[in-house]
Amino acid sequence: MLSLIISILIGAFVGWLAGIIMKSSHGFIMSALLGIVGGALGHFLAGLIGIGGSGIGGFLISLAGACILIAIVRAIMGKKF
């Protein structure tokens, strides 16, 4: 249970940081969702090209995945996201 809470908090931080990088504004819950789903997306894509990471490398992969997810959502919903 503690690892789930830590994952949500790290996901929220990654989503918040990705929002700053991508100049996007959304609330805490959306940040957490973007961070968690974006992190999974980033690790999936990194695994496809043979890159794995833990620690700082895993954090950067999660951040890249969240940025990619924001770009995808922005392309679908428009620039308001």
Beta strands, then each sheet from edge to edge (+ up, - down):
end
